[in-house]
Amino acid sequence: MIQINFNDLDDSAQQRLIALSKKDVEAKFGKQLRSYAKTQFSNYDELLEQEAIRNLYNYRYSFKI
């Protein structure tokens, strides 16, 4: 669960969440994503970014108001 202060939803907070999600995705699926990017001639960083954004929907958030 990720706790977010409701007043702290600025750009830096969003970038921090995406960076956290990227680390999570890379730890779970890094080898698979590299293999897919290599076989499909895709850019690994773009693929990682897309998967990190999708991964954000899997988190549970707790907002403090």
PECOR-V422929 format. One record per pair of residues at least 24 apart in sequence whose C-alpha atoms are under 6 Angstrom apart, sorted by sequence separation. I is the first residue (numbers start at 1). J is the second residue. D is the distance in Angstrom with one decimal. If there is no record, write none. Layout:
I,J,D
I,J,D
This chain:
22,52,4.9
21,52,5.1
6,63,5.7
3,61,5.8
5,63,5.7
6,64,5.7
1,60,4.8
2,61,4.9
3,62,4.6
4,63,5.0
5,64,4.8
6,65,5.4
1,61,5.6
3,63,5.9
